[in-house]
Amino acid sequence: MTTATAVSTKDRESLGEFLLRAPAVGPALALVVAIVVFSLATDTFFDLDNLSTVVQQSLVVGTLALGQTLVILIAGIDLSNASSMVVATLIMAKLAAAGTNGFVALLAGVVLTIIVGIFIGSLATRIKLPAFIITLGTFTMLTAVSKLIAGGQAVPVTDGLLQWLGTKRYLFGGIPITYGMTLALLMYLGIWYALTKTAWGKHVYAVGNAPESARLSGIKVNRTVLSVYIVAGLTFGIAAWQALGRTPNADPNQFQLGNLDSITAVVLGGTSLFGGRGSVLGTLMGALVVAVLRSGLTQMNVDGNYQDLATGALLIAAVVVDRIARRQQQS
């Protein structure tokens, strides 16, 4: 082996190790590049109001992706997260329309998504069914339930609490933000702390890396898996609240691709579909990348089908990078 070849091999190994240790770096760079490109390509993209709108557009998918991150970290998947969220929005809206107190309506929707999480986690731990099959079936059932509840019509939301997260304020007199943005940031910080600073977080990563080894080391694998689905269910319930703050209508046809968008954000953020590696910071970057891409392409008058094409290509590229990085680590 020549010196140049040895150096090249060493550089590739170093790159693979770097990507594995800092998976959020890639999506952060992609986000910066996308912002620069669209700012140069359009006159309106790099505007405070537009950038605020981009962040607001990423809130619901970003919150769904936060819960999805936890599930994927244990090498699971949740195809039912968006449909669970949609059913929760309908329950909140229906209860509020019937005169129920807004807080009670909100609580009912969140409890529903937590119950769905318990259902999925119980089947995954007790009967050992694959998460893909469980959540695919749950997705189908919840999609039907949402249409039955709505009766083919969107339900308007007039309750102040249910719309509260969409309330806009201005930082420093000119930067528009909503309460939903603040809540999303607090949620990301909370989950980041739980994953990086607590024993529970270490158990989540350990179960995702090697469940049998985790069991032998004394970790209660089933309890950890169930807890992940419960916490994820909680985040999906809050995503429902985010959705009503963003658009004060509960519509069974909304977020039909929300499950796939959340998975895209998680994988773009550097979380491995094989479990055990990833971060919520990367997921946040991934959700912003998707929102920036769609907003920029829309302002460039690019057809929506081509936007979906670009998003899908990014997803495949992210999985390929993850696979290459893992192979380099193992070799």
N, C-alpha and C positions, 0 to 999 in steps of 0.2 A: 504493500500500500504506500503510495507516495505521500509526501508531507502535505501537499495541497488537498488530497483526498481525505487524509486524516483530519485536517482542520475543518473541511467541509462537513464531515460526519459529526465531529464534535459540536459544530455550530448548530446542526440540525437537532442533535440531542439536547443542547442547551435551550433551543427554541421550544422543543416539546415540553421540557421540564418547566420552562417559564410559563407556558400556556396552561399547564396543569396547576401550577401554584397560583397564578393570577388570571383566572378565566375571564374576569371582567375587563381586562385591558383591551382585548380585541373589539368587543362591542362599543367601548368608550371611544376608541379610535374611529370606528365606523360611524358613530354618532357625530363626531367632530367633522369628519370628511363630508358626511351628508349635509350638515348644516352649511358648511362652506360652499359646497357645490350648488345647493338650491338658493343660497343667498346671492351667488354670482349669476345664476340662471334666471332669477326673477327679481322684480323690484319690490315685492311685497313680503317675501318670506321672512327676512331679518327685520321684523317689526315687533315691538313689544306685545301689541295686541295679538298678532298672529302667533308668536311663540307661546303666549299664554293659552291661546286656543288649542295649539298642538298638545300642550301638557294636559289640558282639560280632556281632549279627545283620547288621551292615553290612560285616563284615570281608571275607567271600568276594566279594560283589558289588563292594565297594570295590576289592579287589585286581584283580579282572577288569576293572573300569572303568579302573584305572590303565594297564594294557596297552592297553585300547581307546582311551584318550585319545591315546596315541602314534600309533595307526593312523589315527584320525580327524584328527589334526593334519596328516597328509600327504594328507588328502582320501580316505582309504580307509575300509574298514569290515571288521569281523571277526565274522561270524555263527557262527563255529565255536569261539569261545573257551571257552564253558561246556562244550561236548561234549568238547573236547580235555582240559579239566580233569577231567571225570568219568572219561574213559578213564585218565588218569594216576592218579586215586585208586584205580581198580580194579586197575591194575598194581601199585601200591604195596602194596595190601592182599593181593593174590594172592601176590606174592613173599614178603611177610612171613609169611603163613599157611603157605607151603611151607618156612619155616625160613631164608629169606634174611636176612642182616644188615639191620637197619632203615635204616642209612645207604645201603646199596646199593639197597634198594628205593626209597627217597626219590629217589636220584640217577637211577634208571631212569625214574621218572615225570617228573621235570623234563627229562631228555634227550628224552623223547618229545614234550613240548610244544614244545621248541625245534626239534626236527625238523619238526614240523607248521608252525611259523613259517617255517622255511627253505623248505619245500615251497610255502607260499602266496606268500612273497616272491619265490621264483624264477619262479613262473608269472606273477606280476604284473610282474616286470621284464624277463624274457626273452621271454615270449610276448605280453606286454601284454594279458592278459585282465583284465576288470574285477574288482576285489576282491570285489564283491558276488557274482558268479557263482562265483568260486573258493571263497570261504568258505561259500557256500550248499551247494555240492557236498561240500566237506569236512565241513560240519556233518552232512549226511545220512549220509556214510560213517562218521564217528566215532560217531554215534548208534547205527548198526547194530553197529559193533564193540563198543561198550560192552555192548550186550545179549548179544552172542555170548560175550564174556568172562565176564559175570556168570552166564549161564545162567538168567536170570530170578530170581536171588536176590541179596540184599544180602550183602556180604562183611564180617564183623566184623573190626575192627582191634584187636589187643591189644598191638602193639609200642609200647614207651614213647616212642621217638623220634617216631614218626608221630603220636602223640597229644600230644606235648609242647607244641605251641602253644596247646592248650586249658588248660594249667596256670594256675591262678588265684593271684594274689598281691594283697596289700592295701597301697595307698599311704597313708601317714600313719595307718595303723591302721584305716581305714574305707572307702577308695575301692577297689573291686574292679577289677583289671585282669588281663589275660592276657598271656602272652608273644606271642600272636598280635597283640595290639594294638600292642605295642612294635615288632614286626617290620614291621607295616603302616606305622607312622609312619616308621620308618627308610627303608622303600622309597619312600614319598612324598617324603621329604626328598632321597633320592638322585636320583630322577627329576627333581625340581624343580631340583636343582643342575645336572644334566646338560643340562636344557632351557634354563636361564637363564644359566649361567656357562661353557658350553663351546662350541666351534665346532660340534660335532655338533648341539647344540640349535638353534643359529642355522640350520644347514642343514635341520633338520627343518621349522622354520617357513617357511623360504624355499621348500622343495619344495612345501609345502602351499599357499602363496600363489600361486606361479606357477612350475611345474616347468620350463618352457622358459626363463624368465628365469634361474632358478637354474642351469640347465645352461650357459647362455651366460656366466654369471659365474664359471664354473669349478668349480661344485659337482658332484660325482659323484652324480647323481640316483639311478641304479639301486642304487648301493652304500648310499646313505642309506635308501632304501625297504626294501632287504633287511635292513639293520641294525635298522630299526624293528620289523619282524616278528619278528626273532630276540629282541630285548629283550622284546617283548610276549609271545612264547612263554615266556620265562623267568618273567615275572610270572604267567602262567597256571599254570605248574608249581608256583609257590609258593602260588598260590590253592588248588591241590589239597591241599597240605600244611595250609593254613588250614582247608579243609573237613573234613579228618580230625581236626583238633584240636577243631573245633566239634562234630562228630558222628562218633564212632568207628565208622562204618559206611560202606563204599563201596557206593553204591546207584546203578544205572544210571538210575533214575527221578528222581534228585535234580537240582535246578537246571535243569529243562527250559526255563525262561524266563530262565535266567541271562544268555544273550547279549542279550536285549532289556532286561533290568534294567540291565545294564552300560551299554548305549547310552543308556538313560534317564538314568542317573546322570551320564554324560559331558555330554549335551546340557543337562540341568538345571543343570549346573555352568558353563555358558556357553561350552563349546567348540563351535565352528561345524562343522556337518556338511559345510561347503564347504571346510574345511581352513584352516590358517594362523593360526588364532586360538584361544586357550584356555589353560588352566593346570591343573596337577594340584591346586592348592588349590581351584579351582572344582569339580573332579571329586570331591574329598573332601567338599565341602559338598553336592554333588548326591547322593552316596551316603548321606550322613546324613539328608538331606531325605526320601529314599525310605524309609529305615528308620524315621525318626520318624513319618512319615505312616502307615505300616502298623501300627506299634506303638500309636500313639494311637487310630487307628480301631478296632483290635482291642479295646483296653481300653474303648472306647465301644460295643462289641458291634455294630459295623457289619459287614454281610455282606462276605465276601471279594470278591464280584463288584463291589460298589460301591468297594472299595479299588482294584481294578484299573481301574475307571472313572476314579477320581480321579487315579491315577498316569498313565494315558493322557492325560487332559486337561492335566495339568501338562507332559507331554512336548510336546504340540502347542503349548501356550502358549509354551514355551521356544523352539521353532523359529520361531514367529511373531515373537517379540521379536528373535531373531537376524536374521531377514530384514529387519525394519523398521530395525534399527540399521545394517545394511549398506547399505540403500537410502539412508538419510540421509547416510551417509558418502560415497556415490558421487555424490549430488546436489549 
